[in-house]
């Protein structure tokens, strides 16, 4: 299953007051299979933290960055799954509070124009590189491609890939050509993305510093944690986030087999019938999770379907769904798996709730999905949500 085209990715809103797009996704990761990237909560750097070269990350009198403490702690169900990461900051780079989806953010001040920003985000491995490149190209208003051109790059002690893209039109603040540098490193079942975004010339001038930063990265791996604990009651499962997030409890239909899945999913189940199989995933993201259109287009890609260009294009396969908790959107898609080429169907439910968005997805064999559609919707409807505040 793909983890984050959600992520991912679809999640590149512009930071308020900044001219740089936020690293992401969306996946998410914003989505329902391993798209449920926000099952943990990043603890922000205090808003009062320095964000220029006078930062505590700079040795007094030396003018060179010191090795900072490990990244801001990650709390909640997935904190033990993400290793601590150390790094050295190039001159002029300042650490700033990380926004949604990131575990670290940095600002690079440009005296002659818009500043640049760097974000770090971990996502489940297994992404389709061409799909990721096309997501980034879309952010730059470039047409899709069938190639994922990249060059080797060192990230810490590992060998990763560096993708470099630039817009052909002034898409940054409507005035500037935008350039993105994205480094990707696979570590175990995780992919780490490091993304610099900003004005074309300034990002190009910072490329060597970006490469130096990548080489400085070090991880201190910690023991893996388990999936969110399941209830002792038969037929009931629960999943939740860090304190302050909303948790869910569901009535699980007979025959659904719980899967030991990604730390980015609140719950995951397999439905098996003879040789046919389908999976149910539950994920949660902050805010709107990247928006309905972006997530639907991510799902359409997974089924080898072309994207739709606007909200009106959703009308033929997206319907309103009334749930006990409020209004949701139900998405029905049929196509062919982008991975196997086999006929595949998907039913997705997107539920905004208490400042977050819940993503439910049933996907697999066409006939099996059709047979379990009503059962899946009853599962979604059975959810009881509790807020950790």
Secondary structure, DSSP 8 states (H G I E B T S, - for coil): ----SSTTTT---B-TT-SSB--------SSSSTT---SEEE----TTS--STTSTTB-TTT-SB----S-S-EEETTGGGS-EEE----TTEEEE---TT-SEEEEE--TTS--EEEEEEEEES---HHHHHHHHHHHTT----S----EEEEETTEEEEEEEEE-SS--BTTTB-EEEEEEEEEETTEEEEEEEEEEHHHHHHTHHHHHHHHHH-EEE-----------SSTTEEEE--STTSEEEEEE--TT-EE----TT-SEEEEEEETTEEEEEEEEEEETTTT-HHHHHHHHHHHTT-----SGGGGTTTEEEEEETTEEEEEEEEEEE-TTT--EEEEEEEEEEETTEEEEEEEEEEHHHHHHHHHHHHHHHHT-EEEE--
